[in-house]
Amino acid sequence: MTRVTGLIDSNSLSAEDTSVVIIGAGPAGLTVGNLLRAAGVDCVVLECESREFIERRPRAGVIEEWAVRGLDRRGLASAHLLAAERHTACEFRLAGERHRFPYEELAGSRHHVYPQPLLVTDLMRSYVDERGGDLRCGVRDVRLHDIESERPSISYLCPGTGRRRLLRCAYVAGCDGARGVSRAALPEGRVRIARHDYGIGWLALLAEAPPSADCVLFGVHPDGFAGQMPRSPEVTRYYLQVPPGDDPAAWPDERVWAALRRRLAADGAPPPAEGRLVEKRVLDLHDYVVEPMAVGRLFLAGDAAHLVAPIAAKGMNLALHDAFLLGDALAARLTGADPEGAALGGYSGACLRRVWDYQEFSQWLSEVYHGAAVGDPFRAGTAVARLRRLFTSPRAAAAFAEQYLGTAERY
């Protein structure tokens, strides 16, 4: 990947004009593209992978109810999403005890269990097949040029011809994730990147096996955290706390299932149903936030702008929040509904208020999950105290439910 912000000889390239170039066809990029096409604004989505790949790539699986309502208001919630399984509670397991946490009763909201590949497939179908959106997959060597000018451009290698092509536009939406070119194209000294490393690894597992409970499970154990996140009646996501940088090969299937049984054990609870492990990778947990999320005509959304560790299942929800604000603001600016671009000017600040709230909650929750296993008796004691407060204090429980579901009135 290449970072380029200088001038380019457009006469030497095959050039086209469009209003917005969107880099990345994940949930954020496709949502922005759909909102622009619905408003009659022309745009192009560039994606380095194939359509088939991104529609099958395993990622997050929980969507907060406010995000589903936001998709529905914009005509982007499929019938499958609206009918998806809904979780109204989660369960903590600590010292062999089960503590069910009924968050819908406390916050009046719930989660929709809808794996990201299904959402991407819905958004792709809407953008390409129903709205006739311009999607270009398999592009290579994407470069951003003149992002602080009034007419930025994007060049890329066409997979069909191998020749470089140029797209001139009014705005660029960088939705290409943590390793994409958009964030790397930000001029040095114009943004601050705040980063936090947890010093903890998670072994991420995807099992072809039914979940052992009807909700998300959080196992707090001296050996390390364990989590169960149902994805469907036949597929379950599991996490195991491991040393950062650990080798997945050090975790043969027998060791994985033994650790899950031990860390999720509780009186009266069935053990995890075993099945084929189709994914096994180690995540070194860390967060970052880019401030501001826009420079010139380049606007970042989703993981390109901020990464939140999967501790609280917030990443896809933040990406959708960004996309709603950015797609609506770009459409308003380019259709004349907001001729001065006030919404675009306030985009970064509006996004970051929710971003920082979710980051703080993830940090807090990390101490609950991991404090018992870090070898520090003080942190272990305070982690248990936080959990006990949730189980005994209605006010603490309500505050937790609000953050877990993202239902605060203001951010």
ChimeraX attribute file (.defattr): number of C-alpha atoms within 10 A of each C-alpha:
attribute: neighborCount
match mode: 1-to-1
recipient: residues
	/A:1	12
	/A:2	13
	/A:3	17
	/A:4	20
	/A:5	19
	/A:6	11
	/A:7	11
	/A:8	16
	/A:9	7
	/A:10	14
	/A:11	8
	/A:12	10
	/A:13	14
	/A:14	12
	/A:15	15
	/A:16	11
	/A:17	16
	/A:18	15
	/A:19	18
	/A:20	27
	/A:21	27
	/A:22	27
	/A:23	27
	/A:24	26
	/A:25	29
	/A:26	25
	/A:27	25
	/A:28	33
	/A:29	32
	/A:30	31
	/A:31	28
	/A:32	32
	/A:33	34
	/A:34	27
	/A:35	23
	/A:36	26
	/A:37	21
	/A:38	16
	/A:39	16
	/A:40	13
	/A:41	18
	/A:42	19
	/A:43	23
	/A:44	20
	/A:45	22
	/A:46	24
	/A:47	23
	/A:48	20
	/A:49	15
	/A:50	13
	/A:51	17
	/A:52	10
	/A:53	10
	/A:54	19
	/A:55	19
	/A:56	14
	/A:57	14
	/A:58	14
	/A:59	12
	/A:60	20
	/A:61	21
	/A:62	23
	/A:63	26
	/A:64	23
	/A:65	19
	/A:66	17
	/A:67	21
	/A:68	20
	/A:69	14
	/A:70	15
	/A:71	20
	/A:72	15
	/A:73	10
	/A:74	15
	/A:75	13
	/A:76	20
	/A:77	20
	/A:78	17
	/A:79	10
	/A:80	12
	/A:81	20
	/A:82	15
	/A:83	12
	/A:84	15
	/A:85	17
	/A:86	19
	/A:87	20
	/A:88	20
	/A:89	19
	/A:90	18
	/A:91	18
	/A:92	20
	/A:93	22
	/A:94	20
	/A:95	14
	/A:96	17
	/A:97	15
	/A:98	19
	/A:99	18
	/A:100	15
	/A:101	18
	/A:102	18
	/A:103	22
	/A:104	18
	/A:105	13
	/A:106	18
	/A:107	21
	/A:108	14
	/A:109	19
	/A:110	23
	/A:111	23
	/A:112	20
	/A:113	22
	/A:114	22
	/A:115	21
	/A:116	23
	/A:117	20
	/A:118	18
	/A:119	22
	/A:120	23
	/A:121	19
	/A:122	20
	/A:123	28
	/A:124	25
	/A:125	16
	/A:126	22
	/A:127	25
	/A:128	16
	/A:129	10
	/A:130	11
	/A:131	15
	/A:132	12
	/A:133	22
	/A:134	16
	/A:135	19
	/A:136	19
	/A:137	19
	/A:138	14
	/A:139	19
	/A:140	18
	/A:141	14
	/A:142	24
	/A:143	19
	/A:144	26
	/A:145	20
	/A:146	19
	/A:147	25
	/A:148	16
	/A:149	13
	/A:150	12
	/A:151	16
	/A:152	24
	/A:153	29
	/A:154	24
	/A:155	23
	/A:156	19
	/A:157	17
	/A:158	18
	/A:159	14
	/A:160	8
	/A:161	8
	/A:162	11
	/A:163	11
	/A:164	18
	/A:165	18
	/A:166	25
	/A:167	21
	/A:168	20
	/A:169	22
	/A:170	19
	/A:171	25
	/A:172	27
	/A:173	26
	/A:174	27
	/A:175	33
	/A:176	26
	/A:177	24
	/A:178	16
	/A:179	11
	/A:180	19
	/A:181	23
	/A:182	29
	/A:183	26
	/A:184	16
	/A:185	20
	/A:186	23
	/A:187	15
	/A:188	8
	/A:189	6
	/A:190	10
	/A:191	15
	/A:192	12
	/A:193	11
	/A:194	11
	/A:195	12
	/A:196	14
	/A:197	11
	/A:198	15
	/A:199	11
	/A:200	19
	/A:201	19
	/A:202	25
	/A:203	24
	/A:204	18
	/A:205	19
	/A:206	22
	/A:207	21
	/A:208	18
	/A:209	20
	/A:210	19
	/A:211	25
	/A:212	18
	/A:213	17
	/A:214	17
	/A:215	18
	/A:216	22
	/A:217	24
	/A:218	23
	/A:219	29
	/A:220	26
	/A:221	23
	/A:222	16
	/A:223	17
	/A:224	21
	/A:225	25
	/A:226	26
	/A:227	24
	/A:228	24
	/A:229	25
	/A:230	29
	/A:231	23
	/A:232	18
	/A:233	12
	/A:234	12
	/A:235	19
	/A:236	23
	/A:237	24
	/A:238	25
	/A:239	26
	/A:240	22
	/A:241	23
	/A:242	22
	/A:243	16
	/A:244	16
	/A:245	14
	/A:246	17
	/A:247	13
	/A:248	15
	/A:249	9
	/A:250	9
	/A:251	16
	/A:252	11
	/A:253	15
	/A:254	9
	/A:255	11
	/A:256	18
	/A:257	17
	/A:258	12
	/A:259	19
	/A:260	21
	/A:261	17
	/A:262	16
	/A:263	24
	/A:264	27
	/A:265	21
	/A:266	19
	/A:267	10
	/A:268	9
	/A:269	14
	/A:270	12
	/A:271	17
	/A:272	21
	/A:273	15
	/A:274	18
	/A:275	16
	/A:276	11
	/A:277	18
	/A:278	10
	/A:279	15
	/A:280	20
	/A:281	16
	/A:282	20
	/A:283	20
	/A:284	19
	/A:285	19
	/A:286	16
	/A:287	18
	/A:288	19
	/A:289	21
	/A:290	20
	/A:291	17
	/A:292	18
	/A:293	25
	/A:294	24
	/A:295	17
	/A:296	15
	/A:297	20
	/A:298	23
	/A:299	26
	/A:300	31
	/A:301	31
	/A:302	29
	/A:303	25
	/A:304	25
	/A:305	29
	/A:306	28
	/A:307	23
	/A:308	26
	/A:309	22
	/A:310	17
	/A:311	19
	/A:312	19
	/A:313	20
	/A:314	24
	/A:315	22
	/A:316	24
	/A:317	22
	/A:318	27
	/A:319	27
	/A:320	24
	/A:321	22
	/A:322	30
	/A:323	26
	/A:324	20
	/A:325	19
	/A:326	28
	/A:327	24
	/A:328	18
	/A:329	23
	/A:330	27
	/A:331	25
	/A:332	21
	/A:333	17
	/A:334	20
	/A:335	13
	/A:336	11
	/A:337	12
	/A:338	15
	/A:339	11
	/A:340	11
	/A:341	17
	/A:342	12
	/A:343	18
	/A:344	23
	/A:345	12
	/A:346	13
	/A:347	21
	/A:348	23
	/A:349	15
	/A:350	16
	/A:351	23
	/A:352	21
	/A:353	12
	/A:354	18
	/A:355	24
	/A:356	15
	/A:357	14
	/A:358	22
	/A:359	22
	/A:360	14
	/A:361	16
	/A:362	22
	/A:363	17
	/A:364	15
	/A:365	19
	/A:366	19
	/A:367	19
	/A:368	21
	/A:369	24
	/A:370	24
	/A:371	24
	/A:372	24
	/A:373	18
	/A:374	15
	/A:375	12
	/A:376	10
	/A:377	12
	/A:378	11
	/A:379	17
	/A:380	20
	/A:381	12
	/A:382	15
	/A:383	21
	/A:384	18
	/A:385	13
	/A:386	15
	/A:387	19
	/A:388	13
	/A:389	13
	/A:390	19
	/A:391	15
	/A:392	10
	/A:393	10
	/A:394	12
	/A:395	12
	/A:396	15
	/A:397	19
	/A:398	18
	/A:399	14
	/A:400	19
	/A:401	25
	/A:402	18
	/A:403	17
	/A:404	22
	/A:405	22
	/A:406	24
	/A:407	17
	/A:408	14
	/A:409	6
	/A:410	7
	/A:411	14
